[in-house]
Amino acid sequence: MTVEKKYGATLASGKPRPIGDHPYFVEDNEDETGFITIPEKYHKLSSYPDFLPTWDRKEKDPPYEFFEYEDPGTRVKDTSLPNLFPKDEKEEIKITKLSPKLGSEITGLQLSSLIDNDKAKDELAYLIAKRGVLIFRDQDLASKGPKFAAKLVEYFGPLHTHQTSGHPKDVKEIHVVYRRPIEEDYAVVKEIAGRRSWHSDITFELQPASYTFFLNIDSPGSGGDTLFADTVEAYKRLSPKFREFLETLSVAHTGKDQAQFSGIKGGIIRREPVENVHPLVREHPVLKEKILFVNQGFSRRIVGLKRGESDVLLDFLTGLAENTHDLQIRAHHTPGSVVIWDNRRTQHGITFDFDKPVLRHLARVTATGERPVVDLKYLNDINYKP
């Protein structure tokens, strides 16, 4: 049975525009059940084809509901992290700070070795929270397969399923970032190259992301780095009176735009998109510090302010992360790299600086965390209203 394929508007070249948030093309295979796979030629190009994206039009998920969350990092008592960095291995492990307050690069430690070491994983959570971003080089995590990666990250919180993107077959909790080395895909990148892309993952959910693991599967030698900004330090740089005012405010975050972008192009939407209100300033359960919790990607309005007032204030606050270079670091993706970040205390964005079509394939595994609260006395309070 042949299924008629749907296309959105055409590109300037006259070729069909890709469909969905993470698009597929006319060359892809869709069977009579609505299951979509990419051609075999891309399997041959992939270092780990088990991580290639699939889509299923029948896949529908219920909305997320409230749950109590305990950050593994809060269980750490010995901040020398003896389980993560054992004395007999310390000489092999090297840690380099990327900036004084944000980001570290680590070599000599395999994340896959932590799978059955809960104390080491607790200490890893603590370190991610403290440094915001960790870059691990020369990892074998991707070689273990999607299910292993999901199992490792699940320790840090219930895994999030992206509402629109492709995922490895049978592992829907992994969000695949995939760019093909073809002109049609490069044309999409060029079209969005001027768009600001700073965000923190899934802030529109009732309980947004805590820790994200980003596995490099295949990437070009240069281009496509991820930028990160420190939202703890951004908050500290504001004047005391202004911070006091911001702590009284809350922000509406929406996932509807992301879902609509997929829907109008014929892509999938796994569950009804949601909008949630969170405090503009939240307190981190591990750091016990305040965070500026607002981003250009999903924050749409400040509750209780007029539209013009809200727009001006949102523009100023999101601009702190986007435009203040000494709050930022840059993560370069290399073969075998795994970048881990704390979504509560960072924002991030991709650099669209490719000069030709490239193969770029990464896998994002995201643990959800606590419902954001302005003060930890409200942590895990199901009746909390920002």
N, C-alpha and C positions, 0 to 999 in steps of 0.2 A: 504493500500500500504506500502510495506517495503522499506525503503531507505537503500542502502548499505552505511555503514559508512567507513570513511577513517581514516587511522592511520599513524602516523609518524614512525620513527625508534623505535624499541623495547628497553626497559630498559634491564639492565644486567640480570634481573630475567626472561627475555623472555616475560614479560607482555607488552601490548601496551603502548606506551608513550602517555601522555595526549596531547591534541591538543590545540593550541592557546596560546595567551599571558596569559590568565587566563583560564587554560585548562579544558576541559570536558573529560569524560571517556566513555569507552564502555558501561557502565551501564546507560548512559544518554539517554533521549528520544528525537528523532528527527522525526518530522512528515514530511508528503510529501511536505510541503511548505518550509522546511528548518528551522523551528522554534525549538529551542533546550531548554529543561528544565531538571533539575536534578531530581532524583527519590524522591518519596514521603517520603522515610525514612529520608531524610535530612530535609524535612519540619518539621518533628516531633522533630528533634533535635534543630531546630532554635528557638531562643527567639522571633525573628520577621521575619517570613518566607516571608513577603512581600518584604524584602530586598534581597532575594536569587537571584542569577544571572540567566538570560536567554540570549540566543543568537538568532539572526535572520539573516540568510544568505542573505535575500532580502534587508536588511537595508543598504541603501547607502545615504551618506550625501555629500552635495556640499562643496567645499573648503571654509575656513573662509576668510572673507573680512575685510578690514580696517574699524574701527569705532572710534569715539572720546570717550575717557574715562575720567570720573571725579571720582577720588578716594573719597569715602564717608568720609574718614578721613581728607581730606583737608577742610571740612566744619566745623570742630570743632574749636571753639574759646575759650571755657572754658575748660582748660586741667585738671580741677578737676573732670571732667566727671560726672556732677550731674544727668544726665538722666540715665546713666548706673548704677551708684551707688547712688541712692537717699538717702538723709540724714536719713530718717526713716527706711532704711534697711541696713545701713552701718554696724551696729553691727552684723548682721547675715551673712554678706559677708566677707569672709576671703581671702586675697591675699598673697601668699607666693612666693617670688622670688626663682627660681631654680638656678640662677647664677646672679652675679651683673649686667650683661649687656644683658643676653638672657634668656627668658622664665619665665613664672609665672604660678602658679597653683591657681585656683579660686574655692571656694566652696560657697554655699549659694545663687547662682544666676542661675535661669533657663533660658537657651537661648531661649526656646520656648516662653517665656513671652515677648520677644522683637519683635514678628512677626508684630505687628501694631505700634511699637514705632520707627519711623525713626530716631529721634534724638539720641536715645540710640544705634541704629545700627551704626550711624555715629561715635559715641564715641567708640564703639567696634572696628571698623576699625582702628581708631586712636591708640587704645591700642595694637591691634595686630601688627601694624606697629612699634610702639615704643618698644615692648618687643619681637617681632619676633615670639614667640610661646606662646600660652595660652592653658592650660589644664583645662578643666571644668569637675568636678566630679559629679556623681550622677544625670545625666541629663535624662529628659524624652523625648528627641527629637526623638529618634528612635521609641518610642511608638506612635508618631504622624503619622508615615508612610512616605514613600519616597516622595510623592508629597508635603507634608508639609515641609520636610527638603529642598527640591529643592526650594520651594517658599521663604524660609528664606534666603538662600544663594544667590539667584538671585538678591537680593537687592545690593549686593557688586560688581556685574558685570555680564555680560552675561555668562551663564553657558557653560562649555566646555563638549563636548561629546568625550569620549575616542575612539581612532580609532580602537581598537581591542577587548576590554574587554567585559565581560558580564555586564548586568545592570538589575535592577528590571523591571518586566514587565510593559511596558507603561511609564517608566521614564528613558529615555535613557541618561539623563544628570548625572546620578549617576554611578560611576565606582565602581564595587563590587570587593573587595579583599576577596577571599574565598579559604580556605584550608580545605579539608575533613579529618576526623580522620581515614584515611585508609593508608595502606602501600604504595600503588601506588603513592599517593600524597606526602607522606613523602620521597619517593625515589627521587622525583623531587627536593625537598628542599635540600636533601643531595648532589645532583649533583651540585647545584649552590651555596653551602654554602661558597665556597672560592672566589666567584666572588665579586668584589667591586660593591656596589649598590648605591653609593652616587649620588644624582641628585637633581635638582629643577624641578618641574613638567612642562612638555610640553614646554620647552624652544625652541623647534623647530618651534612652531607656530609663525605667524607674530606678534600676541599679546599674549604673554604667560600668565601664571596664575598670579593672584594677591593673593587672599586669598583662602585657602583650608580648608574645614571642614571635619574632619575624625571621623566618628561615630563608636564606638565600639558596635557591635551587639553581638558577642560571641567570647570569647578568653580564652586561658588557663590561669591558675593561675600565670604562669611565662613563660618567653620567648616571642620573637617577639616584643620587645620594638622598638621604633623608635628613632634613633639618629638624632640630629639637630646640625648644625654648623652655626656660625655667620659670614656672608660674609661682613658685614659692618666693623666689627672689623678686619677681615682678611685683608681687604684693608688698613685699618689704620696702620697696622703693617709693611707695606712695606715702603721702603725708599722713600723720596720725588722724587728723580730723576727717580726711577723705576716706581712710580705711574704716573709720567708725561709721561713716555714712553708708559705705558699700555693704557693710555687714547687716544692714537693715533691708537689703534688697534681694529679690529673687528673679530668676530668669527663666523664660520658656524656651526649651530646647525641642526641636522637631526633627523627626525622621521622615516626614511626609515628602519633602523635596527630593530626597534620595530615592524613595519609592516611585514617585511620579516620573523622575528621570528614566527609570527602568521601564515603567509601564507604558509611557508614550512611544517607546521604541519597540514595544512588543516583547520586552523581557519579562522575567518572572518576578513575582512578589510573594514571598513565603508566608507572610502574616500581615495583618492590618497594621499600617504604620501608626506610630504613636507620637504623642507630644507630652512631655513631662516638665514640671517646674522644679527647679533646684535653687538652693541659695547661691547667690553670686560669689560669696566667700564661703569655703568649706574648710573643715578641720581634718587633717590627715591622721588616721588612727595609729600609724607607726611613728611618724615624725612629731606628732602633737603640735603641729604648726598650721597656720592659716594659709590657704591657697586661693589664688584668683581663679575662679572656675567659670570661665566664659570663653567661647571660641567662635571664630568666623564661620566655621563649617555648619554648626547646628544651632547656635544661640540666635534667637530671632527677636525677642523683645524683653524689656525689663518690665515686670509686672507693676502696675500702679502708676507708671509714668506715661505722659503723652508720647505719641509716636516720635515726634521730633526730638524730644528730650532723650528718649530711649536710644534713638539712632545715633545721636551725638555721643552719648556715653559709651555705647557698645563699640562705636568706631574707635574711640580713644583707648578703651581697655583691650580690645583685640589687637590694636596697633602696637601695644607694648610688647607683646610676644613677637609679632611679625617684623617689627622695625628696629628693635633694640638689639644690636648685634652682640653686645657683651652679655646678653642673656642666653645666647645660642651656641650650639655645637653642631657639627656636621658628621653624620655617620656614613662611611663609604662601605658599600656592600661588595664583599669579595667571595670567591668560592669557599663554601663551607662556613660562612659567617652566620651568626645568629645574633640579632639585636633584640634586646629586651628593654622595655620601658614601663614606667609607672604612669598610667594615663591621668591619674589624679593630679600629679605635680608637674606634668609636661604638656606641651602641645607639639605637634609635628606637621611637616609638610614635605612633599616630594619636590625635587628639582627636575623640571622638564627641559633638560639641556642636551638632549640627544641631537646629533647632526645627521642622522640617517636611521633607517629602520633597524631595530635591534631586538634580540630575544631578551626579554626581561621577565623572569619567573620567580616569584617569592610566595611564601605561604605564611599567613597570619593566623596565629592561634591565640585567642583572647579569653582571659578569665574575667568574669564579672565580679564586682565587689559590693561594698556597702552602699546603701542609699546615702547620697550626700547630705551632710548635716552641718549647720553653721557652728555647732558646739558638740563635742563628743558625748555630752550628757544625754543627747538624743539618739545616740548610736543604736541601731536595731530597734528603734521604737516604731512600730507599725502605724501608730497614730500621728507621727510627726508630720507637720505641715509647714513648709518653708514660707 
